[in-house]
Amino acid sequence: MLGMTLKEQLRADLTAAMKDRDKLRSSTLRMVLTSVTTAEVAGEESRELSDAEVLDVLTKEAKKRREAATAFEDGGRAESAAQERAEAEVIAAYLPQQLTAEEVVAIVAAAIEQTGAAGEGMRAMGKVMGVVQPQVKGRADGGAVAAEVRRQLG
């Protein structure tokens, strides 16, 4: 395990899932690895992604699954929604521990205090988000974080 990149870990887990005949895990990991490869060849020159960049891809993939699940649910397609949620759970295992709502509230409050943005209202949104973003990257939904910043500034 030691010295293994995140991409190598995903590949190893895919192999294990295929051996275990775990259809959900293997199809999800296959899709994720395809997204990683796509990201690697997307730039001017193709290159191996760093673990942080692979995490960005995983975060996007998990978000896509959550959004799709919500859309399927709204469309009355519970089975498809459940499939998307199951895939999101497989991906979530590779993401950093997600922050609780309380932790996000505390981080935002500290950032507002740190930037002295308390009385500035919405004008300070960018300044506060600039401080909050690096602390929550990959560990909280950006939309939820922005909503909390708006709530505390508003």
C-alpha positions in Angstrom: 0.0 0.0 0.0 2.8 2.4 0.9 4.0 4.6 -1.9 1.0 3.8 -4.0 -0.6 6.7 -5.9 -4.3 7.2 -5.7 -4.6 6.1 -9.4 -2.7 2.9 -8.7 -4.9 2.3 -5.7 -8.0 2.7 -7.9 -6.5 0.2 -10.4 -5.7 -2.3 -7.7 -9.2 -2.0 -6.3 -10.7 -2.4 -9.7 -8.7 -5.7 -10.2 -9.9 -6.9 -6.8 -13.5 -6.0 -7.5 -13.4 -7.8 -10.8 -12.0 -10.9 -9.1 -14.8 -10.7 -6.5 -17.3 -10.3 -9.3 -18.5 -7.1 -7.6 -20.3 -5.5 -10.6 -21.1 -2.2 -9.0 -17.6 -1.6 -7.7 -15.9 -2.7 -10.9 -18.1 -0.7 -13.2 -17.9 2.4 -11.0 -14.1 2.2 -10.7 -13.8 1.6 -14.5 -15.8 4.8 -15.2 -13.7 6.8 -12.7 -10.4 5.6 -14.2 -11.7 6.5 -17.6 -12.4 10.0 -16.3 -8.9 10.2 -14.9 -7.4 9.1 -18.2 -9.6 11.6 -20.1 -8.3 14.4 -17.7 -4.7 13.2 -18.3 -5.0 13.6 -22.1 -7.1 16.7 -22.0 -4.3 19.2 -21.7 -1.7 20.2 -24.3 0.5 17.3 -23.4 -0.7 14.2 -21.7 0.7 13.5 -18.3 0.1 11.5 -15.2 -2.2 13.3 -12.8 -1.1 14.0 -9.2 -3.1 12.6 -6.3 -4.7 16.0 -5.7 -5.8 16.2 -9.4 -7.2 12.6 -9.2 -9.1 13.7 -6.1 -10.5 16.6 -8.1 -11.7 14.1 -10.7 -13.2 11.9 -8.0 -15.0 14.8 -6.4 -16.5 15.8 -9.7 -17.6 12.2 -10.4 -19.2 11.9 -7.0 -21.0 15.2 -7.5 -22.3 14.1 -10.9 -23.7 11.0 -9.3 -25.5 12.9 -6.5 -27.0 15.4 -9.0 -28.1 12.6 -11.3 -29.7 10.7 -8.4 -31.6 13.8 -7.5 -32.7 14.3 -11.1 -33.8 10.7 -11.4 -35.7 10.9 -8.1 -37.5 14.1 -9.3 -38.4 12.2 -12.5 -39.8 9.3 -10.5 -37.1 6.8 -11.4 -36.2 5.4 -8.0 -34.2 2.5 -9.4 -31.9 4.7 -11.4 -31.5 7.1 -8.5 -30.5 4.2 -6.2 -27.9 3.1 -8.8 -26.4 6.6 -8.9 -26.3 6.8 -5.1 -24.6 3.4 -4.9 -21.9 4.6 -7.4 -21.5 7.8 -5.4 -20.9 5.8 -2.3 -18.2 3.7 -4.0 -16.4 6.9 -5.1 -16.9 8.6 -1.6 -14.7 5.9 -0.1 -11.7 7.5 -1.9 -12.5 11.1 -0.9 -11.3 12.8 2.3 -13.7 12.6 5.2 -16.6 15.0 4.4 -17.1 17.9 6.8 -20.3 18.1 8.9 -22.7 21.1 8.5 -21.5 22.3 11.9 -17.8 22.2 10.8 -18.7 24.2 7.7 -20.5 26.8 9.8 -17.5 27.1 12.1 -15.0 27.4 9.3 -17.1 30.1 7.6 -17.5 32.0 10.9 -13.8 31.9 11.5 -13.1 33.1 7.9 -15.5 36.0 8.3 -13.8 37.0 11.6 -10.3 36.5 10.0 -11.1 38.7 7.0 -13.0 41.3 9.1 -15.9 40.9 6.7 -18.6 41.0 9.3 -20.3 44.3 8.4 -19.6 44.2 4.7 -22.4 42.0 3.6 -22.4 40.3 0.2 -19.5 42.5 -1.1 -17.2 40.4 1.1 -18.4 37.1 -0.4 -15.3 36.6 -2.6 -12.9 37.6 0.2 -14.5 35.1 2.6 -14.7 32.3 0.0 -11.0 32.8 -0.8 -10.2 31.9 2.8 -12.8 29.1 3.1 -12.2 27.3 -0.2 -8.7 25.9 0.6 -9.9 24.6 3.9 -13.0 22.7 2.5 -11.7 21.6 -0.9 -12.9 18.1 -1.6 -14.4 17.9 1.8 -17.6 19.8 1.4 -20.0 20.7 -1.5 -19.1 24.1 -2.9 -22.7 25.1 -3.3 -23.5 24.3 0.3 -20.4 26.3 1.5 -21.3 29.3 -0.6 -24.9 29.2 0.8 -23.5 29.2 4.3 -21.2 32.1 3.5 -24.2 34.0 2.1 -26.3 33.1 5.1 -23.7 34.4 7.6 -22.9 37.5 5.6 -26.5 38.3 4.9 
